[in-house]
Amino acid sequence: MKKWKIDRIISVATLVTSALALFLVLKKPQPVAQPQPPAVAAANAQSFQTKVQQLDQPKEAGQPPAEVRLNSDEVSAALMQAASTIPASAMQAAAGSDLPSTVPSSPDAAIAPGEPEVKDYQVNFDGDVARGQFVTKIGGKDVYVTLAGHLGSKDGYATFDPTEFKVGDLNVPVSLVNDALQKRLGEQKDRLKLPDNVGDMKVENGQLVMTQK
């Protein structure tokens, strides 16, 4: 009888935990950035393009490479403007069309192959950390994915070292997904190649810093 009661308690606890995890996965988290009015977004997207074009200017003899600094509003606006044409980014690679309805049980479950539908990009830079948030469809429902980490470059390719991973409002240990994420990024290495005019990229003092090659 005592064993039956313990098993019953464990079963109920498991059910409650699963329901809580499902609720947190489907819950809308706090946004990482505020939505931009259309006119403001258009201006920020234009500012992004203008700054990036500075890297195309030839270097003058004896002068250091050009450097541009982009704030999160400019990057978010550029991503949203180009959302219908740009390739999947590191953030897309971190989202899988087969994300489970509760906390992922393995890295492969959290980061599945395929091209998920991704929309509503938001980007925020805090110190040297880049934080992105976007929406993907899972089982016909909108699920928010938040990913944060250190953005950098190596040998002409962008790199990403995650420090935070959330599905909905549920925190997922980075150790659970990092190996699968890095594998996925490796499979899409051609998409992470920096433009020919960019030699280095990093987040510093709340801005994306791009240095001319």
Secondary structure, DSSP 4 states (H G I P E B T S, - for coil): -HHHHHHHHHHHHHHHHHHHHHHHHHSPPPPSSPPPPHHHHHHHHHHHHHHHHGGGSPPPTTPPPPEEEE-HHHHHHHHHHTTTTSPP-HHHHT--TT--SSS-SSHHHHS-SS---EEEEEEEEETTEEEEEEEEEETTEEEEEEEEEEEEEETTEEEEEEEEEEETTEE--HHHHHHHHHHHHHHTGGGGBPPTTEEEEEEETTEEEEEE-
